């Protein structure tokens, strides 16, 4: 397929951007205005399970921008903290639950969705508890510490008859959605060379360096974004094999349970490859994909806002949206309309198969097949 001239191509991008602005995402006030009233105007209630930094800094504010859902409860191990949340966000103190009393949510008609925002090592247990209440479930990424745990979570939600979605906010971000389109429509043909890196410098001990809670180091926390981006640029398929190596640790005292820095290469079914990088001792925030007919780059690529990108014909001009609001509104719409979520548990599981293969490649020093 011959690439269109630069001017025509940029016109196509502008049109795509306008279409995205009208897509049913609700990721900002401007986008939310395009959403129809659903469910007779009733917003679905969301209870946040775990009140850490992400819940307070991103999810709670995003729920103030959503069109189809609202914050109606919390699950926490700190009753006093939960009551402060109820006062701040305007839901009754009776909608503050402890992890040991989550079963009582089953009778709360103001809660339709439980968003699990606890550390990954607790996801399997907490998702299964949430599903048992009969409420639909969003589980923050990474989905769990292992593929086996993912399987148990998917099975629990299926048996409970509830939907399970993974907190992949970038699935709804316009720049990343454009990469989906470029790959799907093969505007440049198939992307054959990809690279991505996501890293920041961690200096203080946190649950992210405890293997029991985090499952691993930056690969679980940050590298999964690179894996997701590569799979999307490859047309939505998983890699078939990986090679990987762990870099020497600069702070072995802090990173005594998990890796500090990893580099890996993913091989895709059509021969495409992606070189990945992640670290808690460096800085990176980029993704690129190339083919003989063109290329696409994002930098920054994975941030909560301010994402920028360009293709070989020119820069993207897509809006930056509230990614978390878009993500939650889309899941609410899935519940209201009965459609499937574009970020199901099976997607989270697929990425964990890649993570497990990368860790095995680090351990063995060889090429490891990614199991289905």
C-alpha positions as CSV (number, residue, x, y, z in Angstrom):
1,X,0.0,0.0,0.0
2,X,1.5,3.3,-1.1
3,X,1.7,5.9,1.7
4,X,-0.4,9.0,1.1
5,X,1.2,12.4,0.5
6,X,2.1,14.3,3.7
7,X,-0.7,16.9,3.4
8,X,-3.4,14.3,2.8
9,X,-2.0,12.1,5.5
10,X,-2.1,14.9,8.1
11,X,-5.7,15.7,7.0
12,X,-6.5,12.0,7.7
13,X,-4.9,12.3,11.2
14,X,-6.9,15.4,12.0
15,X,-10.1,13.7,10.9
16,X,-9.2,10.7,13.0
17,X,-8.6,13.0,16.0
18,X,-12.0,14.6,15.6
19,X,-13.6,11.1,15.5
20,X,-11.8,10.1,18.6
21,X,-13.1,13.3,20.3
22,X,-16.6,12.0,19.6
23,X,-15.9,8.4,20.6
24,X,-17.8,7.1,23.5
25,X,-15.0,7.4,26.0
26,X,-15.9,10.2,28.4
27,X,-12.2,10.8,29.3
28,X,-12.6,14.5,29.9
29,X,-15.4,17.0,30.2
30,X,-15.2,17.7,26.5
31,X,-15.3,14.0,25.6
32,X,-17.9,13.3,28.3
33,X,-20.3,15.8,26.7
34,X,-20.4,13.5,23.6
35,X,-21.6,10.5,25.7
36,X,-25.4,9.8,25.6
37,X,-27.4,9.5,28.7
38,X,-27.4,5.8,29.6
39,X,-29.3,3.7,32.0
40,X,-32.0,6.3,32.4
41,X,-29.4,8.8,33.4
42,X,-28.2,6.8,36.4
43,X,-24.5,6.7,36.9
44,X,-23.0,3.3,37.9
45,X,-21.4,3.3,41.4
46,X,-17.7,2.5,41.8
47,X,-16.1,1.3,45.0
48,X,-12.3,1.7,45.2
49,X,-10.6,-1.3,46.9
50,X,-7.3,0.1,48.2
51,X,-6.8,3.8,49.0
52,X,-3.1,4.3,48.0
53,X,-1.6,7.0,45.8
54,X,-3.1,5.8,42.5
55,X,-6.6,5.7,44.0
56,X,-6.3,9.1,45.6
57,X,-4.3,10.9,43.0
58,X,-5.8,9.6,39.7
59,X,-8.9,7.4,40.1
60,X,-10.9,9.6,42.6
61,X,-10.3,12.8,40.6
62,X,-11.1,10.9,37.3
63,X,-14.5,9.8,38.8
64,X,-15.3,13.5,39.1
65,X,-15.1,13.7,35.4
66,X,-16.8,10.6,34.3
67,X,-20.2,10.6,32.6
68,X,-21.4,7.1,33.3
69,X,-20.1,6.4,36.8
70,X,-19.3,7.9,40.2
71,X,-17.5,7.1,43.4
72,X,-20.0,5.5,45.9
73,X,-17.8,3.5,48.3
74,X,-14.4,2.3,49.4
75,X,-12.8,-0.9,50.8
76,X,-9.9,-0.2,53.1
77,X,-8.1,-1.6,56.1
78,X,-8.2,1.8,57.8
79,X,-11.8,2.7,58.9
80,X,-10.8,6.3,59.8
81,X,-9.3,6.8,56.4
82,X,-12.3,5.4,54.7
83,X,-14.6,7.7,56.7
84,X,-12.5,10.7,55.6
85,X,-13.1,9.6,52.0
86,X,-16.8,9.4,52.5
87,X,-16.9,12.9,53.9
88,X,-14.7,14.2,51.1
89,X,-16.6,12.5,48.2
90,X,-20.1,12.6,49.5
91,X,-21.0,8.9,50.0
92,X,-22.4,7.5,53.3
93,X,-20.1,6.1,56.0
94,X,-22.1,2.9,55.6
95,X,-20.4,2.5,52.2
96,X,-17.0,2.2,53.9
97,X,-16.0,-1.5,54.0
98,X,-13.1,-3.4,55.5
99,X,-11.4,-6.1,53.4
100,X,-13.0,-8.6,55.9
101,X,-16.5,-7.2,55.3
102,X,-16.5,-6.9,51.5
103,X,-19.2,-9.6,51.3
104,X,-21.7,-7.0,52.6
105,X,-21.3,-5.0,49.4
106,X,-23.6,-7.5,47.8
107,X,-26.6,-5.8,49.3
108,X,-25.5,-2.2,48.4
109,X,-27.4,-1.1,45.4
110,X,-25.3,2.0,45.0
111,X,-22.3,0.0,44.1
112,X,-22.1,-1.7,40.7
113,X,-18.3,-1.9,40.2
114,X,-15.4,-2.7,42.5
115,X,-12.1,-1.4,41.3
116,X,-9.2,-3.4,42.8
117,X,-6.3,-1.0,43.4
118,X,-4.2,-3.0,45.9
119,X,-0.7,-4.4,45.1
120,X,-0.5,-7.1,42.4
121,X,0.3,-9.8,45.0
122,X,-3.2,-9.3,46.5
123,X,-5.1,-9.0,43.2
124,X,-6.1,-12.6,42.8
125,X,-7.5,-12.8,46.3
126,X,-9.3,-9.4,46.1
127,X,-10.7,-9.9,42.6
128,X,-12.3,-13.2,43.7
129,X,-13.7,-11.6,46.8
130,X,-15.1,-8.8,44.7
131,X,-16.6,-11.1,42.1
132,X,-18.3,-13.1,44.9
133,X,-20.4,-10.0,45.8
134,X,-21.9,-10.0,42.3
135,X,-20.4,-6.7,41.4
136,X,-18.4,-6.2,38.2
137,X,-14.7,-5.9,38.6
138,X,-11.8,-3.7,37.3
139,X,-8.4,-5.0,38.3
140,X,-5.4,-2.6,38.1
141,X,-2.4,-3.7,36.1
142,X,-0.4,-5.9,36.2
143,X,-3.2,-8.3,36.5
144,X,-1.5,-10.6,39.1
145,X,1.8,-12.2,40.0
146,X,1.4,-15.2,37.8
147,X,-0.6,-16.7,34.9
148,X,-2.1,-19.3,37.2
149,X,-3.5,-16.5,39.4
150,X,-4.9,-14.8,36.2
151,X,-6.7,-18.0,35.3
152,X,-8.2,-18.3,38.8
153,X,-9.5,-14.6,38.6
154,X,-11.0,-15.1,35.1
155,X,-12.7,-18.3,36.3
156,X,-14.1,-16.7,39.4
157,X,-15.6,-13.8,37.5
158,X,-17.0,-16.1,34.8
159,X,-18.7,-18.3,37.5
160,X,-20.1,-15.2,39.3
161,X,-21.5,-13.9,36.0
162,X,-19.7,-10.5,36.3
163,X,-17.5,-8.7,33.9
164,X,-13.7,-8.4,34.5
165,X,-11.7,-5.6,33.0
166,X,-8.0,-4.7,33.5
167,X,-6.9,-1.1,34.3
168,X,-5.2,-0.4,31.0
169,X,-5.8,3.3,30.7
170,X,-3.7,3.6,27.6
171,X,-6.1,1.4,25.7
172,X,-8.3,4.5,25.5
173,X,-5.6,7.2,24.9
174,X,-5.9,8.8,21.4
175,X,-2.2,8.5,20.4
176,X,-2.1,4.8,21.3
177,X,-5.4,4.2,19.6
178,X,-3.9,5.7,16.4
179,X,-1.1,3.2,16.6
180,X,-3.9,0.5,16.8
181,X,-5.4,2.0,13.6
182,X,-2.1,2.2,11.8
183,X,-1.4,-1.5,12.6
184,X,-4.9,-2.7,11.9
185,X,-5.2,-0.9,8.5
186,X,-1.5,-1.6,7.7
187,X,-1.1,2.1,6.6
188,X,2.7,1.5,6.5
189,X,2.5,-2.3,6.2
190,X,3.4,-4.4,9.2
191,X,5.7,-2.8,11.8
192,X,8.8,-4.9,11.8
193,X,11.2,-3.0,14.2
194,X,9.9,-1.8,17.5
195,X,11.5,-0.4,20.7
196,X,10.1,0.9,23.9
197,X,11.4,1.9,27.3
198,X,9.7,3.0,30.6
199,X,11.8,3.7,33.7
200,X,12.2,6.1,36.6
201,X,14.6,6.4,39.5
202,X,13.3,4.8,42.8
203,X,15.3,5.8,45.8
204,X,13.1,4.8,48.7
205,X,11.8,1.4,49.7
206,X,8.2,0.7,48.9
207,X,6.0,-2.3,48.3
208,X,7.2,-2.2,44.6
209,X,10.5,-3.8,45.7
210,X,8.9,-6.5,47.7
211,X,8.5,-9.6,45.5
212,X,5.5,-11.0,47.5
213,X,3.5,-7.9,46.8
214,X,4.9,-6.7,43.5
215,X,5.5,-10.0,41.8
216,X,8.8,-8.6,40.5
217,X,10.5,-5.3,39.9
218,X,10.1,-2.7,37.1
219,X,9.1,-5.3,34.5
220,X,5.8,-5.9,36.4
221,X,5.2,-2.2,37.2
222,X,6.5,-0.4,34.1
223,X,7.7,-2.9,31.5
224,X,4.1,-4.3,31.1
225,X,3.3,-1.0,29.3
226,X,6.0,-1.6,26.8
227,X,4.7,-5.2,26.3
228,X,1.2,-3.8,25.8
229,X,2.3,-1.2,23.3
230,X,4.3,-3.7,21.3
231,X,1.4,-6.2,21.1
232,X,-0.9,-3.4,19.9
233,X,1.6,-2.3,17.2
234,X,1.9,-5.9,16.1
235,X,-1.8,-6.0,15.4
236,X,-3.0,-7.3,18.8
237,X,-1.0,-10.5,18.9
238,X,1.3,-11.8,21.5
239,X,5.0,-12.5,20.9
240,X,6.0,-16.1,20.3
241,X,9.4,-16.0,22.0
242,X,11.7,-13.7,24.1
243,X,15.3,-13.3,25.1
244,X,16.3,-11.1,28.1
245,X,19.0,-10.1,30.5
246,X,19.2,-8.4,33.8
247,X,21.6,-5.5,34.2
248,X,24.0,-5.4,37.2
249,X,22.3,-3.7,40.2
250,X,23.6,-0.3,41.2
251,X,21.7,-0.5,44.5
252,X,21.6,-4.2,45.6
253,X,20.5,-3.3,49.1
254,X,17.3,-1.7,47.9
255,X,16.6,-4.2,45.1
256,X,17.5,-7.3,47.0
257,X,14.3,-9.1,46.1
258,X,13.5,-7.9,42.6
259,X,15.4,-6.8,39.5
260,X,16.5,-3.2,39.1
261,X,17.0,-3.0,35.3
262,X,15.9,-5.4,32.5
263,X,16.4,-5.5,28.8
264,X,14.5,-7.9,26.6
265,X,13.6,-8.7,23.0
266,X,10.2,-10.0,21.9
267,X,9.7,-11.9,18.6
268,X,6.3,-11.8,16.9
269,X,4.7,-14.4,14.6
270,X,5.4,-12.4,11.4
271,X,9.1,-11.9,12.3
272,X,8.7,-8.5,13.9
273,X,10.8,-7.7,16.9
274,X,10.6,-5.3,19.8
275,X,13.5,-4.3,22.1
276,X,12.2,-3.4,25.6
277,X,13.9,-1.6,28.5
278,X,12.7,-1.0,32.0
279,X,14.4,0.2,35.2
280,X,14.0,1.7,38.6
281,X,17.5,3.3,38.2
282,X,17.1,5.3,35.0
283,X,14.7,7.4,33.0
284,X,12.8,6.4,29.8
285,X,9.3,7.0,28.5
286,X,9.2,6.2,24.7
287,X,7.9,3.8,22.1
288,X,8.5,3.5,18.4
289,X,7.6,1.2,15.5
290,X,9.0,1.1,12.0
291,X,8.3,-0.5,8.7
292,X,9.9,0.0,5.3
293,X,7.1,2.4,4.4
294,X,6.9,4.6,7.5
295,X,7.3,4.9,11.3
296,X,5.5,6.1,14.4
297,X,7.0,7.5,17.7
298,X,5.6,8.4,21.0
299,X,7.6,10.4,23.6
300,X,6.5,10.7,26.3
301,X,4.6,7.5,25.7
302,X,3.1,6.2,28.9
303,X,2.4,9.2,31.2
304,X,-1.0,10.1,32.7
305,X,-1.0,13.1,30.4
306,X,1.1,15.1,28.0
307,X,1.6,12.3,25.5
308,X,3.1,13.4,22.2
309,X,3.8,11.6,19.0
310,X,4.6,11.7,15.3
311,X,4.6,9.6,12.2
312,X,7.0,9.8,9.3
313,X,4.6,12.4,7.6
314,X,4.2,14.7,10.6
315,X,3.3,15.2,14.2
316,X,0.1,13.9,15.8
317,X,-2.5,16.5,16.9
318,X,-4.7,14.4,19.1
319,X,-6.1,15.8,22.4
320,X,-4.7,14.6,25.7
321,X,-7.6,13.2,27.8
322,X,-8.2,12.0,31.3
323,X,-7.2,8.4,30.6
324,X,-8.6,6.9,33.8
325,X,-12.0,8.6,33.3
326,X,-12.1,7.3,29.7
327,X,-11.2,3.8,30.9
328,X,-13.9,3.7,33.6
329,X,-16.6,5.3,31.5
330,X,-15.9,2.7,28.8
331,X,-16.4,-0.1,31.3
332,X,-19.6,1.4,32.6
333,X,-20.8,1.6,29.0
334,X,-19.9,-2.1,28.6
335,X,-22.1,-3.0,31.6
336,X,-25.0,-0.8,30.4
337,X,-25.0,-2.0,26.8
338,X,-23.9,-5.6,27.4
339,X,-20.8,-5.4,25.1
340,X,-17.5,-6.9,25.9
341,X,-14.7,-4.8,27.4
342,X,-11.8,-4.2,25.1
343,X,-9.4,-4.8,28.0
344,X,-10.6,-8.2,29.4
345,X,-8.9,-10.4,31.9
346,X,-7.6,-12.5,29.0
347,X,-5.5,-9.5,27.8
348,X,-4.0,-9.1,31.3
349,X,-3.3,-12.9,31.2
350,X,-1.6,-12.7,27.8
351,X,0.8,-10.0,29.1
352,X,1.6,-12.1,32.1
353,X,2.6,-15.0,29.8
354,X,5.1,-12.6,28.3
355,X,6.4,-11.4,31.7
356,X,6.9,-15.0,32.9
357,X,8.8,-15.9,29.7
358,X,11.0,-12.8,30.2
359,X,11.9,-13.8,33.7
360,X,12.6,-17.4,32.6
361,X,14.9,-16.0,29.8
362,X,16.7,-14.0,32.4
363,X,17.1,-17.1,34.6
364,X,18.3,-19.4,31.8
365,X,20.1,-17.0,29.5
366,X,18.3,-18.6,26.6
367,X,15.5,-18.0,24.1
368,X,12.2,-18.9,25.7
369,X,8.9,-19.6,24.0
370,X,5.8,-17.6,25.2
371,X,3.2,-20.2,26.2
372,X,-0.4,-19.6,25.4
